[in-house]
Amino acid sequence: MTLLKKFDFDYDFENDSLFLYDSKSKSKASVEMDDVIIDFNSKKEVSAIELLNASNFFRGMDFEGDEILDKEMLDSIKECKIDVIAKSNFLVIKLLLVFKSMRTLVAPLIVPGIHEPSPAAAMV
C-alpha cells in the first residue's frame, strides 16, 4: 500500500527550478546528486526535494496525452504528492504531479538511503 503525502511546491520559471517541500518538516541534512537535492529531517525522512533544470529532469518521461512537459507546463502544477519507499540501500521516491489541465505525471526518483552516519548526513 502506498502512502502519498501532500507536499507544497514552488516553481521558479526563470531558473527552471522546482522545489517540493513539507512545510511541517525542518531540514537537517542534504544530499546533492547532479541537479537533484534531497533534504532530510532529523528522523531521516525526506523533507524537501529541489530539481534544478526541472524541465530537463522530466524530459522523456511518459506524460498523458500529447502535451510536452516544458517550463510552461511545470508552471501550471496545482498539486504535488510524494511517496517514499525504503528498499535495502536506497529510497524510491515517487513524485505525483497534477497540473491545471488535470493531467498527471508520476515520476520515479531513486536515491541512496541514509542508514549509517555519513559525511553527507552528519547533522541528522
C-alpha positions in Angstrom: 0.0 0.0 0.0 1.4 3.4 -1.0 1.0 6.4 1.2 1.1 9.6 -0.8 2.0 12.6 1.3 1.0 16.1 0.1 4.0 18.4 -0.4 3.9 22.1 -1.0 5.7 23.3 -4.1 7.3 26.4 -5.8 8.4 26.5 -9.4 10.8 29.2 -10.5 10.1 29.7 -14.2 13.1 31.9 -14.9 15.6 29.4 -13.3 13.6 26.3 -14.2 13.8 25.1 -10.6 11.1 23.0 -8.9 11.1 23.0 -5.1 8.9 20.4 -3.4 8.7 20.6 0.4 6.9 19.5 3.5 6.2 22.8 5.3 5.9 21.0 8.7 9.3 19.3 8.4 12.6 21.1 9.1 15.6 20.1 7.0 18.7 18.9 8.9 20.8 17.5 6.1 21.0 17.5 2.3 22.3 15.1 -0.3 23.1 16.5 -3.8 23.2 14.4 -6.9 23.7 16.3 -10.2 20.6 18.6 -10.5 18.7 16.9 -7.6 18.9 18.0 -4.0 17.2 15.9 -1.3 16.7 17.3 2.2 16.2 15.1 5.2 14.7 15.9 8.6 16.1 14.7 12.0 14.1 11.4 11.6 15.9 10.8 8.2 12.7 11.3 6.3 12.5 13.3 3.1 11.6 16.9 3.9 12.2 18.6 0.6 13.3 17.9 -3.0 14.8 20.5 -5.3 15.0 19.8 -9.0 17.4 22.2 -10.9 16.8 22.3 -14.6 13.4 20.6 -13.9 12.2 20.6 -17.5 15.3 18.5 -18.4 14.7 16.2 -15.5 11.2 15.3 -16.7 12.1 15.2 -20.4 11.3 11.8 -22.0 9.1 10.6 -19.1 5.7 9.3 -20.0 3.1 12.0 -19.8 -0.6 11.5 -20.5 -1.8 13.0 -23.8 0.4 14.6 -26.3 1.4 17.6 -24.3 5.1 18.3 -23.8 6.3 18.7 -20.2 8.1 22.0 -20.5 8.6 25.1 -18.4 5.0 26.4 -19.1 3.6 23.0 -18.1 5.7 23.0 -14.9 4.4 26.5 -14.1 0.9 25.1 -14.1 1.3 22.5 -11.3 -1.6 22.6 -9.0 -0.8 19.7 -6.6 2.1 17.6 -5.6 2.2 14.3 -3.6 5.2 12.2 -2.8 5.6 8.6 -1.8 8.9 7.3 -0.3 9.5 3.6 -0.3 12.6 2.4 1.6 14.4 -0.5 -0.1 17.6 -2.2 1.2 20.2 0.6 0.4 18.1 3.1 -1.4 14.9 5.1 -1.4 12.4 5.1 -4.3 10.6 8.4 -4.3 7.5 8.7 -6.5 6.6 12.2 -7.4 2.9 12.7 -8.4 2.3 16.0 -10.1 -1.2 17.2 -11.0 -1.4 20.1 -13.5 -4.2 22.7 -14.0 -5.1 20.8 -17.2 -5.9 17.9 -14.8 -3.2 15.8 -16.5 -0.9 13.9 -14.1 2.6 12.7 -14.1 4.2 10.0 -11.8 7.9 10.3 -11.9 10.3 7.9 -10.0 13.5 9.1 -8.3 15.9 6.6 -6.8 18.4 7.9 -4.3 20.7 6.3 -1.7 19.1 5.7 1.7 20.5 7.1 4.9 21.1 4.2 7.3 24.5 4.8 8.7 26.2 8.1 9.8 28.0 9.6 6.8 29.6 13.0 6.0 26.5 13.8 3.8 24.1 13.3 6.7 26.4 14.0 9.7 24.0 16.6 11.1 21.0 14.2 11.0 
